[in-house]
Amino acid sequence: MPAMDAQRFCVIPLTIQKEGEDLYVIGSVDLGDFYQFPEQGVKILNMLEVGDTAFAIKSRFAVDGAETLDVDGFVDQLASIGFIYPEEERQSIQPQTLADTRTRRRVFSLDQRIANAIFSTPALLCYLATVAYSFGSAIRDPELRINFSAFYTETNRTPLLLLIAVLSLTRVVLHELGHMIALARHGIKSEYGVGNRLWDIVAEADLTGLLMLPKSQRYFPMLAGMLVDVLCMSLFTIILQLLLHYGPPRFAVQVVQACVLEAMLSIAWQFNIFVKTDIYYILCNYFSSPDLDKDARAYLNNILYLVTLGRFGNRAVTANFRNLMVLRVFSLIWLFGRILSLLILVGVFLPTIWRYIESASRLLRAESASFWIACDMITYASITLSFLAVGMYVWLKQR
């Protein structure tokens, strides 16, 4: 008998959640790893946990006469991802798990009682009342409605940009905290980091632990960030109402109007599902597809491979794709969204910044030039291009 067949294993603590017919999500919160396995995979894990060897498992499946997974390959996979260890290494599992956890990013932890209080029913009713008040005020007073020109100003471009950037960053942090606090209600820790969506640098919360919850309980933590955005937008509208009532400088009013517009655009951004937004993860959860983005890349690469007769792309086994119709629709959205984003970047964003630079250059050459206005325009364009350059560098490096 091969040594592997006679090996006994110990299984680390795992969570198992049923996703659909013959499909389970199995993972470890400590390791931050979750995988989809068929029902037979769960059975093999349970047999390993009670001390069965690979040989015993194969013998039992052979007696049952059912088609089975490649038991040896599956056991190797479980060992490689750290879900099982040889029995003789049992004593080292916990220290190893802790060591792996320490090497990860900063972990966000909040007392479960505080998290429950933040998203308790009375608190949610207060948030709803705030949103309803601001929405009703905007209906009655046109000046409180979204000003789609709030980002544009003839003067003070740099101060406006910097103030919007600071306030936007604060809202982004609150958005991600919304996700993490909603997850903390279930006693699950999460992580905070920085990533990118195409060439845009974004803050992101790693909510991998969400997968230990039943499918129906994952939606609120996924939506909590957008709830925070709506609340921020409402609070900015109320602040704008106070500013207009007491008559402060027009620049202060424009800053708040710009914050309202930025919050609204952030909510709209979440519907760009081709770049892994909150709505993207909601769809993945609904269709029990852990990574539609990854599947779409493989699917499109397979089409490219077939169309070019193997010159480009990579062959993929389409039989491995679940819910092929959903994948085809998402792949079209994924492709169209990225092409459109690139066209907007090249055809709208970059030409607009270039016009700012040209205008500043003409001002500096003119006899009646305003040196400070020209400097303001150049600084504004430079800061904007710097954000783009950093994001583009990160994106291209990943490619």
N, C-alpha and C positions, 0 to 999 in steps of 0.2 A: 504494500500500500504506500503511495507517495506520502512524504512527510506532511505536506499541506493538508491532505485528506484526514490525517489523524490529529491535526492541531486543534486544540480547544481555544476559544477566544472569550474575552470579556468585552462587554458592550458598554460604552460610556452612556451617561444619561441623555436620552433623546426625546424630543417631542414628535408625536405622530398626529397629523391632521388629515382627515379624508377630504379630498378635493373634488372628487367626482367618481363615476363608476370606474373601478379598478385603477384608481390613481390616488396616491398619498404624498403629502409633503412631510419629509422626515429631516430633522436637523438638530443642531446643538446651539443653544443661545450663547454658551461660553465661547465656542469656536466661531460663531457667526456664520456657519455654513448650513445651508438647507438644500435638499435635492428632492426631485420628484421621482418616486419609484412606483411600480405596479404592485398590486396586492401580494403577489408572490414574493416580492422583495421584503415586504413586511413580515411575511411568514418565515422567511429565511432568517431575518434579524431576530425574531422571537425564538427560533430554534437555537441560534447561536447563543442567545442570552441564557438559555437553560442548560447550556453545556454540550449541545449536539455538535459533532464534527461535520466537516463538509461531506465526508463519506456517508455518514448517517443521514444527512439531509437528502443527498442524492438517492440513497437507497429507499427512503420513505416516499419521495416523489415518484420513484420508479414503480413502487408497489401501487400507488394511487393511479398510475397510468395517465397522469395529466402532463401536458406540455409545460416545460419549466424554463426558467432563465438558465443561462450558463452559470451554474452554481459556483464553480471555481473562479470564473471571471468576476462574478458579483462580489464574492468574498474578497478577492484582490482589490476591487474598487473600494469596498468599505474600509479595508485596511489602509489604502493609499490616502483616503480623505480623513482618516483619523477617527472613524466611528467605532472601530474595533481594534483590539490589541491582543497579542498572544497572552494567554492566561498567566504566564510567568512574569509578565510586565505589569501586572495589575497595580502594584504598589507605586509605579512611576506615572500612572495615568493622570492623577490629579495634579501633581506638580507640573507636568508637561502642559496640561490644559491651562493652568494659571499663567505659565510662562508665555504661552501663545496669546492669551488675553492681554497681557501687559505690553506686548509688542504692537498692539493695535492702536488706533487713534484715541483721543480723549473720549472717555465714556461719560455721557450725561446721565446723572442719577438724581431723582427727585422723590421725596417722601410721597408715598402713594396717597396718603390722606390729603396732602396739599394739592396733588394733581386732581384728585376727585373733587376737591372744593372748587378749583378753577373751572372745571367743566361739569359742575353740578347743575341740576335742573334750575334752581334760582339764578345761578350765574348766567346760564344760557338764556333765560328769560330776560335778564338785564341787557345782555348783548343784543337780543332780538329787539328790545324796546329802543335801544340806541340806534340801531340800523333803521327801524321804522320811523323814528323821529327825524333822522337826517334825510331819509328818502322823501318823507312828507314835506319837509322844509324845502327841499330842492324842487318839488312839484309846484309849491306855492311861489317861490322866489327864483326867477330865472338866473339871477346872479350866483346862485349856489349850484347851478348845474355845471357839468363838466365843461371846462374851457379847453378845447382841443388846440388852442394856440398858446397854451400856458408855457410851453418850453421855449417859445421864441421871444426875444427881446432885442431891441436895437442897441441897448447899452447894458453894462454890468453882466455880460454873458458869463464871464468866469466865476464871479460870486454866485450867480444863479446856479451854474453847473455844480459848483462845490457844495452848496447848501442842499441841492436836490440829491447829490451823491451820498452825503452824510445821512440825511433823513431816509433815503431809500435803503441804505445799508441797515439802518435801525429797523426798518419794516421787514427787511429780508430776514434778519436775525429773529425777529418775533414770529415770522412765518414758520421758520424751521423749528423754533421752540414750541409752536403750536402742535406740530407733528409729534415732537418728543414728549411733551406733557401729556398729550392724549394717549400715547403709548405707555407712559409711566403710570397711568390709571390702572393698568393691568399688571403693574409690578415688573415691567420689562424695561431694561436699560437700552439706550440708543447711543449713537455716536454723531458728532458734528464735524464737518469737514468742508473743504472747498473743492469744487470740480468745474467742469465746463460743459456747456451745451453748444455744440459746434464751436464758434469762436467767441462765445459769450462766457465770461467767468461767472460762476454762480456758487452760492452757498448751498450745501446739501446735507440733509440728515440721513444717516444710514439706519434705516428701519428694518434691518434684516430680521430682528427678533419678532417682527410683526407676524412672521410665518408660523410662529408657534401658537397663534390664536386660530380659532375656527374661522372659516372663510367669511362668514357674515359679520364677524366682529372686527374685521380689518378696515372696513370702509370709513368709519369715523376718524381714526388716526390719519388715514390718507387725505381726508377732506378738511382736517383741522387747520392746515396751513391756509387754505383758501378762506376759511371762516375768519381767521385772523386778518387776512387782507381786506375782507369786506368790512370788518370792524374798524380797521385803521382808516379805510376810506370814509367811513361814517364819521369817525372822530375828527378827521381833517375837515370834513364838511361843516361840522359844528364849530370848529375853530374859525373857519372862514366866515361863518355867520356872525361870530363875535367880532371879528376884525372889521367886517363891513359895517357893523352897527356902531363901533366906536371910532371908525375913520382913521386907521393907521396909514403909514406911507404905502403907496401903490405897490412898491417892490415887495413888501411883506405879504400883501394879498396875492401877488403873482407866485411867490414861493409856495404858499399853501395850495393855490390852484394847481400848481405843477405837481405837488405831492398827491393830490386827489387824482390827477390824470395818470401819474406814474403807478398808483395803486390799482387803478382800473386796467391799465395795460398789463400789469402783472397778473391780474385775474384772467385776462384774455390770453396771455402767454401760456397759461396752464392747459389750454386746449390745443396747443401745438404738440400733438401726441407723438410726432416723429422725432422728438428730442427728449424723451423720457421725462415728461412732466407729471404732475400729480394725477391728471386725468389718464395718462398712459398707464400708470400703475393700477388705477381703478379698473381699467379695461383688462389688464393682464389678470387681475384677481377674478374678475367676472367670468372670463373665458378660461380660467385655470391654465393660463400660459405664463409661466414665470418670467420669460424674457422674449417678448414679441420682437423687440429690436434685434436681438441676436438671431432669431429665427428668420426675420426678414432679410438680414444680410446674407445668411446662408442660402435662402431661397432665391434671391436676386443673383447671387454669385453662381448658383446652379444654372439659372436661365442664361446668364452671360456665357457660361462655359458651353452650353448646348448651342447657342446662336453662333458663337465664334469657332465652333468645332474644336474646342479644347485649347484655343490660343490664350484666352483670358478667363478669369473666374476659377471656381473650384466646383468639382462634382459633389453633390449632396444627395443623400438617400431621402427622397421625398416621403417615403413611407414612414419615416421617423417623425414627420411633422404632424402635430395634433391639430385638429380643426383647420383643415387646409383652406376652406373658404374664407375664414377670418384672417388667416395669414396672407392670402392673396390680396384681400382688400387693404389690410394694413400695409403690405409691401408697396402698393400703389400710392397710398398716402405718404409713406416714408420717402419714396422716390420723388414725388411731386413736391413735398414740403422742402426737401433739401435743395432741389433745383430752384424753387421759388426764392428761398432764403439767399442763395448765391446771387441770383439776379437782382434782388433788392440791394444786397451789399455792393455789387459792382455798378448797378444802374442808378441807384438812388443815394445810398449813404455816402460812399466815397466821393461822387461828384459834388454832393452838398458840402462836404468838408473842404474839398478843393476850392469851391467858390468862396468860402470864408477866407481861405488863405489868399486867393487872388484879390479879394476886396481889401484885405489888410495891406497887401503889397501896393495897391493903387493909392490907398490913403497915405502911406508913408512917402510916396513919390509926389503927391499933390502938394501945391504950395500952401494951401489952407488946411493941411492935414492935421488931424487930431492924433498926436502920438499915443495918447493913452487909450483911445478907442481902438487904434490899430494893434497895440499890444494886447488889449483885451481879446480881440478877435483871434490873434495868433495863439495866445495862451489857451483859449477855449478849444481851438482846433487841435492843438498839440496834446492837451489832456485827453480829448476824445480819441484821437488816433493812438495814444499810448495804451488806453484800455483795449482798443481793437488789436493792437500789435501783440500785447501779452496773450490775449485770448487766441489769436491766430497762431502764435507760436506753440501754445499748449496743444491746440487742435491738430496742427500739422505734425507735431512730434508724436502724437498718438497714432496718426495715420502711418 
